[in-house]
Amino acid sequence: MNWWERMFEQAHEMVKPKLKYDYKDHLDIPNEIAQYVESVADVFHIGELDLDHINDFLNTEEEFHSGSKIFPKPSNKGANQNAR
């Protein structure tokens, strides 16, 4: 690995988001979360889904509901104007 590649790797590690969900085994997923993912994915058993997809989905959901830079929380600005 050359200097540029090492610097890129280090920079990427610094800005990479810390994942809340990083399951390594389907058995590690709590029942409540497994049931939610099964219902959303329309599968009978969580084991039918790839762990990377499960983790990506859950982390995206978390990011969306937390109002991150990628998914900012909607503004209520002007909400009262439409209620008239």
N, C-alpha and C positions, 0 to 999 in steps of 0.2 A: 504494500500500500504506500503510495507516494504522499508527500507532504500535503498536497491539496485534498486528497481523499481523507486523510486523518483529520484535517481541520473541518472538513465538511461533516464527518461522522461526529466529532465532538460538538459542533454547533447544533447538529440535529438532535443529539442527546439532551442538550441544554433547553431546547424549546419544545421538545416532544411532550405532549400532554401526559400527565400522570393518570393512568387508567384506574378507574374505580373498580371496574369489572375485568378480571383477567383469569377466568376459570380455566383450570388445566384438565379437569375431569368433569364429566356430566354429573357424577355423584356429589361433587362439591356445590352444586347449585341448589340453594334452598328451595323447598317445595313451593312456596308462594311465588317465587320468581319463575320457577320451572312452569308452573301452571299458567302464569301470565304469558310467558313466551310461547307455550304450546297453543294458547288460545289465539294469540296474534298471528302466529305462523300457520295455524290451522293444521297441526300435526297431533297425532295421538300420544306420542312419547318424545320427550326432549332429546333422547338419544338419536332421533332421526335427523337432528340438525348438527351442523358443523360447529365446533366450539368457537372458532374464529368469528363465525357469523353471529353467534349468540353474544359474544363479548362486544363485537362492533355495534350490534343493535342496542344493547343495554347502555353502552357508553354514549352512543348518539342520543338516546332517549334522555339520559342524565344531563348531557350538555344542552339539549333543547329545553328541558324544563328548568334548568338553572339560569337560563338567560345568558349564555356565553357570548363571546365576540362573534362566533359563527352564527349562533341563533339568538339574537338579542330579544329580550322580552318585549312584547308589543306595547306600544305607548297607549295610554288612555286619553291622550291629548285629543281634544275635539269630540270625545265620546258624548259629553253632555249636549253638544250642539246638535247631534243627530237625534237626540231624544225629544226634541221639541215638536 
